[in-house]
Amino acid sequence: MDQLLINATSKIDYQSLFKLNTDAIITLNINGIIYDGNIAVEKLSGYTLQEVIHTSIWDYVVEEDKQEVIECFELAIKGSSKESKFVFIHKNGEHIPCVVKFIPMEETAIEKGLFLVLKDVRVVDYLSSMYRESQLNFKIISESVQDVIILMDDQKNYIYISPSSKTMFDFDPKRDYFNKEPFFNIHPDYLELLDQCFNNAIENGVPFSITLKALHMTRGWVWTQLSGTPVFDNERFKHIVLVARDITLQKENEEKLTYLAYHDSLTGLPNRRYFEKCLREAIEKLNMEDKYFSLLFFYIDDFKYINDQCGHETGDQVIKEFAKRVQAIVGNDGVASRLGGDEFIVILKHVKSEVDVKKFIYKIQQATMETIVTDKKEITITSSIGATICTTKFKDISYFVNRADESLYNVKEKGKNKYHINFS
């Protein structure tokens, strides 16, 4: 699985994911300025990529949705993301409803900033409005689209299921639905949320859109986007229109983008962004629960010489093998991250005493000195390690990183293949 994830970061996979995706994907810097996008952006917006590059994403959002977009954007800047909906302004002035998600990324993927994934949902909104105008027209449309369209009454009885359920979920709408319990094909983890959304839609006339897992007869649980729109006749509830769409591929793409954002493309180790996230969590546990942890900062001795004499390809092979050995030693006791070049940092959650840290350092240095076989030659390396045992509460990330860096600087004065431990 690890190798599969590493392969997902390859240039070929990334180009396919980014350029050939049917959903629009925009890349933004941390100020909301667009600096790239895929071809689907042109189709969605009416602008060429050259026209939108260096402009602000806020220029394309209707005024009433800007606050929601800003909140989602700021959440992503902090390392999290959530799905939302806002209206995108086309070049011709048309308002296009979109389901959107900001996803943080890292320099090792493209450069520091965010992905913005936009899915055009005009078809779904159009179908719902068409039904209000004409039940007959709605039926004709629903039987010709790929999305599954379901009508349910306020007791959650099935009134209508479009034939597309056979294609999307392998259920026969004439046989498999009407004698079943409500939401029988929804994963148990999402039933409570779906019930809440369904009841709220009936009571308050509020549409909803949620992501959940639904059962496919042969493929098992598949990621599904489910939108619900309540329909009223003279303020009396008639039924709710549910539109289900298989978004398995979209979820896989989002997972790949998230992986790119948090992992180093060469080694597959967590990158600086993920390391900082884990360090914040460790600091929080230290502050709240008195749980000490240790931080190890280290690099490969004379790595520049290896690059200069053997070439960067050999240097990359050394980095990858070194990372693999460090990861094997760290295991579930912490998080090993590559900061860049030959610099690595490890958070040890359960190694708290100086004796334990020395034992861990010994393991790393012994594993490091085992011969590395590259395509060109066999290479033996050593590593220098600076460690700090973190016990002081209510300090920020920079405090502990600087103490680990100070420890490593002390090692440089001692020579190669040495270590130093301090307390912070």
C-alpha positions as CSV (number, residue, x, y, z in Angstrom):
1,M,0.0,0.0,0.0
2,D,2.9,2.4,0.9
3,Q,4.4,1.8,-2.6
4,L,1.1,2.4,-4.2
5,L,0.8,5.7,-2.4
6,I,4.3,6.7,-3.4
7,N,3.6,5.9,-7.0
8,A,0.5,8.2,-6.8
9,T,2.9,11.1,-6.4
10,S,4.7,10.4,-9.7
11,K,4.6,13.0,-12.4
12,I,2.5,10.9,-14.8
13,D,-0.2,10.1,-12.2
14,Y,-0.3,13.8,-11.1
15,Q,-0.6,15.1,-14.7
16,S,-3.5,12.7,-15.3
17,L,-5.2,13.6,-12.1
18,F,-4.8,17.3,-12.6
19,K,-5.1,17.9,-16.3
20,L,-7.6,15.2,-17.3
21,N,-10.0,15.5,-14.4
22,T,-13.5,16.5,-15.5
23,D,-14.0,18.6,-12.4
24,A,-12.3,22.0,-12.5
25,I,-9.2,22.2,-10.3
26,I,-7.6,25.5,-9.5
27,T,-4.3,26.0,-7.7
28,L,-4.1,29.0,-5.4
29,N,-1.4,30.6,-3.3
30,I,-2.2,31.3,0.4
31,N,-3.6,34.8,-0.5
32,G,-6.2,33.3,-2.9
33,I,-4.4,34.3,-6.1
34,I,-4.8,31.8,-8.9
35,Y,-1.6,30.5,-10.5
36,D,-2.7,27.4,-12.4
37,G,-5.6,25.3,-13.3
38,N,-6.7,22.4,-15.5
39,I,-8.6,22.5,-18.8
40,A,-11.9,22.0,-17.0
41,V,-11.5,25.5,-15.5
42,E,-11.9,27.0,-19.0
43,K,-15.1,25.1,-19.6
44,L,-16.6,26.0,-16.3
45,S,-15.6,29.7,-16.3
46,G,-15.6,30.7,-19.9
47,Y,-12.1,32.3,-19.4
48,T,-8.8,30.9,-20.7
49,L,-6.3,29.9,-18.1
50,Q,-4.1,32.8,-19.2
51,E,-7.0,35.2,-18.3
52,V,-7.6,33.8,-14.8
53,I,-3.9,33.3,-13.7
54,H,-2.8,36.0,-11.3
55,T,-6.4,37.0,-10.5
56,S,-8.1,36.5,-7.2
57,I,-10.6,33.6,-6.6
58,W,-12.8,36.1,-4.8
59,D,-13.5,37.9,-8.1
60,Y,-15.5,34.8,-9.3
61,V,-17.7,34.3,-6.3
62,V,-21.1,36.0,-5.8
63,E,-21.2,38.5,-3.0
64,E,-23.5,36.6,-0.7
65,D,-21.3,33.5,-0.8
66,K,-17.9,35.2,-0.2
67,Q,-18.0,34.8,3.6
68,E,-18.6,31.1,3.4
69,V,-15.8,30.8,0.8
70,I,-13.4,32.8,3.1
71,E,-14.2,30.5,6.0
72,C,-13.5,27.3,4.0
73,F,-10.3,28.9,2.6
74,E,-9.0,29.8,6.0
75,L,-9.9,26.3,7.3
76,A,-7.8,24.8,4.5
77,I,-4.9,27.1,5.3
78,K,-4.9,25.6,8.8
79,G,-4.6,22.1,7.3
80,S,-8.2,21.0,7.2
81,S,-10.9,21.0,4.5
82,K,-14.6,20.7,4.2
83,E,-17.1,20.5,1.3
84,S,-19.3,23.5,0.6
85,K,-21.4,25.1,-2.1
86,F,-21.1,28.5,-3.7
87,V,-22.1,30.2,-6.9
88,F,-19.4,30.8,-9.4
89,I,-19.6,33.7,-11.9
90,H,-19.1,32.7,-15.5
91,K,-17.4,35.1,-18.0
92,N,-20.8,35.8,-19.6
93,G,-22.3,36.7,-16.2
94,E,-24.2,33.4,-15.7
95,H,-24.3,32.1,-12.1
96,I,-23.1,28.5,-11.8
97,P,-23.8,26.6,-8.6
98,C,-20.8,24.5,-7.6
99,V,-19.9,22.0,-4.9
100,V,-16.4,23.0,-3.9
101,K,-13.6,21.9,-1.6
102,F,-10.3,23.6,-0.7
103,I,-7.5,21.1,-0.2
104,P,-4.1,22.2,1.3
105,M,-0.9,21.2,-0.6
106,E,2.8,21.4,-0.1
107,E,6.0,22.6,-1.9
108,T,7.0,19.0,-2.6
109,A,3.8,18.5,-4.7
110,I,3.7,21.7,-6.7
111,E,4.4,24.7,-4.4
112,K,2.9,25.8,-1.2
113,G,-0.8,26.7,-1.6
114,L,-4.2,25.2,-2.1
115,F,-6.1,23.1,-4.6
116,L,-9.7,24.2,-5.2
117,V,-11.9,21.5,-6.7
118,L,-15.2,22.7,-8.2
119,K,-18.0,20.4,-9.4
120,D,-20.8,22.0,-11.6
121,V,-24.2,21.0,-10.1
122,R,-26.4,22.9,-12.5
123,V,-27.9,19.6,-13.8
124,V,-29.0,18.6,-10.3
125,D,-30.5,22.0,-9.5
126,Y,-32.2,22.1,-12.9
127,L,-33.8,18.7,-12.4
128,S,-35.2,19.8,-9.1
129,S,-36.7,22.9,-10.5
130,M,-38.1,21.1,-13.5
131,Y,-40.0,18.7,-11.2
132,R,-41.7,21.6,-9.5
133,E,-42.9,22.8,-12.8
134,S,-43.9,19.5,-14.3
135,Q,-44.1,16.0,-12.9
136,L,-44.2,14.6,-16.4
137,N,-41.1,16.5,-17.5
138,F,-39.3,15.5,-14.4
139,K,-40.0,11.8,-15.0
140,I,-38.8,12.0,-18.6
141,I,-35.6,13.7,-17.6
142,S,-34.9,11.5,-14.5
143,E,-35.2,8.4,-16.7
144,S,-32.6,9.6,-19.1
145,V,-29.8,10.9,-16.7
146,Q,-27.1,8.9,-15.1
147,D,-27.7,10.2,-11.6
148,V,-30.2,8.2,-9.5
149,I,-33.3,10.2,-8.6
150,I,-35.6,9.1,-5.8
151,L,-38.8,10.5,-4.4
152,M,-39.8,9.7,-0.8
153,D,-42.7,10.8,1.3
154,D,-42.5,12.1,4.9
155,Q,-42.6,8.6,6.3
156,K,-39.6,7.7,4.2
157,N,-41.6,5.5,1.8
158,Y,-40.2,5.1,-1.7
159,I,-42.5,6.7,-4.3
160,Y,-40.3,6.7,-7.3
161,I,-36.8,5.4,-8.2
162,S,-35.2,6.2,-11.6
163,P,-34.0,3.3,-13.8
164,S,-30.4,4.6,-13.5
165,S,-30.2,2.9,-10.1
166,K,-29.6,-0.4,-12.0
167,T,-26.5,1.1,-13.7
168,M,-25.2,3.0,-10.7
169,F,-25.9,0.6,-7.8
170,D,-27.0,-2.6,-9.5
171,F,-30.4,-2.4,-7.9
172,D,-33.6,-3.1,-9.8
173,P,-35.9,-0.1,-9.1
174,K,-39.0,-2.2,-9.8
175,R,-38.1,-5.0,-7.4
176,D,-35.3,-4.2,-4.9
177,Y,-36.4,-0.9,-3.4
178,F,-40.1,-0.7,-2.5
179,N,-40.2,-3.7,-0.1
180,K,-37.1,-2.5,1.8
181,E,-36.6,-0.5,4.9
182,P,-35.9,3.3,4.4
183,F,-32.2,4.0,3.5
184,F,-31.5,0.2,3.6
185,N,-28.6,0.7,1.2
186,I,-26.9,3.5,3.3
187,H,-23.9,2.6,5.5
188,P,-24.8,2.6,9.2
189,D,-22.2,5.2,10.0
190,Y,-24.2,7.8,8.0
191,L,-27.8,6.9,8.9
192,E,-28.1,9.4,11.8
193,L,-26.8,12.3,9.8
194,L,-29.1,11.4,6.9
195,D,-32.1,11.2,9.2
196,Q,-31.3,14.7,10.6
197,C,-30.9,16.2,7.1
198,F,-34.1,14.5,5.9
199,N,-36.2,15.7,8.8
200,N,-34.8,19.2,8.8
201,A,-35.6,19.4,5.0
202,I,-39.2,18.5,5.7
203,E,-39.6,20.8,8.8
204,N,-37.8,23.8,7.5
205,G,-37.9,23.5,3.8
206,V,-34.1,23.4,3.6
207,P,-32.3,21.5,0.8
208,F,-29.2,19.5,1.8
209,S,-26.2,17.8,0.2
210,I,-24.1,15.2,2.0
211,T,-21.3,12.7,1.2
212,L,-21.9,9.2,2.4
213,K,-21.3,5.5,1.5
214,A,-24.1,3.6,-0.3
215,L,-24.3,-0.1,-1.2
216,H,-23.5,-1.4,-4.6
217,M,-24.7,-4.9,-5.1
218,T,-21.4,-6.1,-6.5
219,R,-18.8,-3.5,-5.6
220,G,-19.8,-3.0,-2.0
221,W,-19.8,0.4,-0.3
222,V,-19.2,3.3,-2.8
223,W,-18.8,7.0,-2.0
224,T,-22.0,8.8,-3.0
225,Q,-23.1,12.5,-3.1
226,L,-26.7,12.7,-2.0
227,S,-28.7,15.9,-2.5
228,G,-32.2,16.4,-1.2
229,T,-34.8,19.0,-2.1
230,P,-38.2,19.2,-0.3
231,V,-41.2,19.9,-2.6
232,F,-44.3,21.7,-1.2
233,D,-47.7,22.4,-2.7
234,N,-49.3,25.4,-1.1
235,E,-47.0,25.1,1.9
236,R,-48.0,21.5,2.4
237,F,-45.1,19.0,2.1
238,K,-45.6,16.6,-0.9
239,H,-42.3,14.6,-1.1
240,I,-38.5,15.0,-1.2
241,V,-36.4,14.7,-4.3
242,L,-33.2,12.8,-3.7
243,V,-30.4,12.9,-6.3
244,A,-27.6,10.3,-5.8
245,R,-24.3,10.4,-7.7
246,D,-21.4,7.9,-7.5
247,I,-18.3,10.0,-6.6
248,T,-15.9,7.2,-5.9
249,L,-13.4,8.5,-8.5
250,Q,-13.7,12.0,-7.1
251,K,-13.0,10.8,-3.6
252,E,-10.0,8.8,-4.8
253,N,-8.7,12.0,-6.6
254,E,-9.2,14.0,-3.4
255,E,-7.3,11.4,-1.4
256,K,-4.4,11.5,-3.9
257,L,-4.4,15.3,-3.7
258,T,-4.4,15.2,0.1
259,Y,-1.6,12.6,0.0
260,L,0.4,14.9,-2.2
261,A,-0.1,17.8,0.3
262,Y,1.2,15.9,3.3
263,H,4.0,13.6,1.9
264,D,7.4,13.9,0.4
265,S,7.4,12.8,-3.3
266,L,10.8,11.1,-3.2
267,T,10.6,9.1,0.0
268,G,6.9,8.9,0.8
269,L,7.6,10.1,4.3
270,P,5.4,12.8,5.8
271,N,6.6,16.3,4.8
272,R,7.1,19.5,6.8
273,R,3.4,20.4,6.8
274,Y,2.4,17.0,8.2
275,F,5.3,17.2,10.7
276,E,4.1,20.6,12.0
277,K,0.6,19.2,12.4
278,C,1.9,16.2,14.5
279,L,4.1,18.5,16.5
280,R,1.1,20.7,17.4
281,E,-0.7,17.6,18.6
282,A,2.3,16.5,20.7
283,I,2.6,20.0,22.3
284,E,-1.1,20.0,23.1
285,K,-0.8,16.6,24.9
286,L,2.2,18.0,26.8
287,N,0.2,21.1,27.8
288,M,-3.0,19.2,28.8
289,E,-1.8,15.7,29.8
290,D,1.9,16.2,30.9
291,K,2.9,13.7,28.1
292,Y,6.6,14.3,27.3
293,F,8.0,13.7,23.9
294,S,11.3,13.9,22.1
295,L,12.4,15.6,18.9
296,L,15.4,14.3,16.8
297,F,16.9,16.5,14.1
298,F,19.5,14.8,11.9
299,Y,21.2,14.7,8.5
300,I,23.5,12.4,6.5
301,D,27.2,13.2,6.9
302,D,29.0,14.4,3.7
303,F,25.9,14.0,1.6
304,K,27.0,16.8,-0.7
305,Y,30.1,14.8,-1.5
306,I,27.9,11.8,-2.5
307,N,25.9,14.0,-4.8
308,D,28.9,15.7,-6.3
309,Q,30.9,12.5,-6.9
310,C,28.1,10.0,-7.7
311,G,25.4,12.2,-9.2
312,H,21.9,13.2,-8.0
313,E,20.3,9.9,-9.0
314,T,22.6,8.0,-6.7
315,G,22.0,10.7,-4.0
316,D,18.3,10.1,-4.4
317,Q,18.7,6.4,-3.9
318,V,20.7,7.0,-0.7
319,I,18.0,9.3,0.6
320,K,15.2,6.8,-0.1
321,E,17.1,3.9,1.5
322,F,18.0,6.0,4.5
323,A,14.4,7.2,4.9
324,K,13.2,3.6,4.7
325,R,15.6,2.5,7.5
326,V,14.6,5.4,9.7
327,Q,10.9,4.7,9.2
328,A,11.4,1.0,10.1
329,I,13.0,2.0,13.4
330,V,10.5,4.7,14.3
331,G,7.5,2.4,13.5
332,N,4.5,3.3,15.7
333,D,6.6,5.1,18.3
334,G,6.4,8.4,16.4
335,V,6.5,10.2,13.1
336,A,9.6,10.5,10.8
337,S,9.5,13.4,8.3
338,R,11.8,14.6,5.6
339,L,12.2,18.4,5.7
340,G,14.2,18.6,2.4
341,G,17.6,17.6,1.0
342,D,19.2,15.2,3.5
343,E,17.5,16.7,6.6
344,F,15.1,14.6,8.6
345,I,13.2,15.1,11.9
346,V,11.5,12.6,14.1
347,I,8.9,13.1,16.8
348,L,9.1,10.3,19.4
349,K,5.9,10.1,21.4
350,H,6.8,7.4,23.8
351,V,10.6,7.9,24.2
352,K,10.9,10.4,27.1
353,S,14.1,9.7,29.1
354,E,17.7,10.3,28.1
355,V,18.5,6.6,28.3
356,D,15.7,5.8,25.9
357,V,16.7,8.5,23.5
358,K,20.3,7.2,23.5
359,K,19.0,3.7,22.7
360,F,17.0,5.0,19.8
361,I,19.9,7.1,18.4
362,Y,22.1,4.0,18.6
363,K,19.6,2.1,16.5
364,I,19.5,4.8,13.8
365,Q,23.3,5.1,13.6
366,Q,23.8,1.4,13.4
367,A,21.2,1.0,10.7
368,T,22.7,4.0,8.9
369,M,26.1,2.5,8.7
370,E,24.9,-0.7,6.9
371,T,26.0,-0.6,3.3
372,I,23.6,0.9,0.8
373,V,23.7,-0.7,-2.7
374,T,22.9,1.8,-5.5
375,D,22.9,1.4,-9.3
376,K,26.4,2.7,-9.5
377,K,28.2,1.6,-6.3
378,E,28.0,0.5,-2.7
379,I,28.0,3.4,-0.3
380,T,28.5,3.5,3.5
381,I,27.2,6.6,5.3
382,T,26.9,8.0,8.8
383,S,24.5,10.4,10.4
384,S,24.7,13.2,12.9
385,I,21.8,13.6,15.4
386,G,20.7,16.3,17.6
387,A,17.9,15.5,20.1
388,T,15.8,17.4,22.6
389,I,13.5,16.0,25.3
390,C,10.5,18.2,25.4
391,T,9.1,18.8,28.9
392,T,8.3,22.6,29.0
393,K,4.6,23.5,28.7
394,F,3.0,26.3,26.7
395,K,5.8,26.8,24.2
396,D,5.3,27.1,20.4
397,I,6.6,24.9,17.6
398,S,9.6,27.1,16.9
399,Y,10.8,26.8,20.5
400,F,11.2,23.0,20.3
401,V,12.5,23.0,16.8
402,N,15.1,25.6,17.7
403,R,16.2,23.5,20.7
404,A,16.6,20.4,18.5
405,D,18.6,22.5,16.0
406,E,20.8,23.8,18.8
407,S,21.5,20.3,19.8
408,L,22.4,19.4,16.2
409,Y,24.7,22.4,16.0
410,N,26.5,21.1,19.1
411,V,27.1,17.8,17.2
412,K,28.8,19.6,14.3
413,E,31.5,20.8,16.7
414,K,32.2,17.2,17.8
415,G,32.6,15.7,14.4
416,K,30.7,13.2,12.3
417,N,28.6,10.2,13.4
418,K,28.0,11.9,16.8
419,Y,24.9,12.9,18.7
420,H,23.9,15.4,21.4
421,I,20.9,15.5,23.7
422,N,19.4,18.5,25.5
423,F,16.2,19.3,27.3
424,S,13.6,21.8,26.3
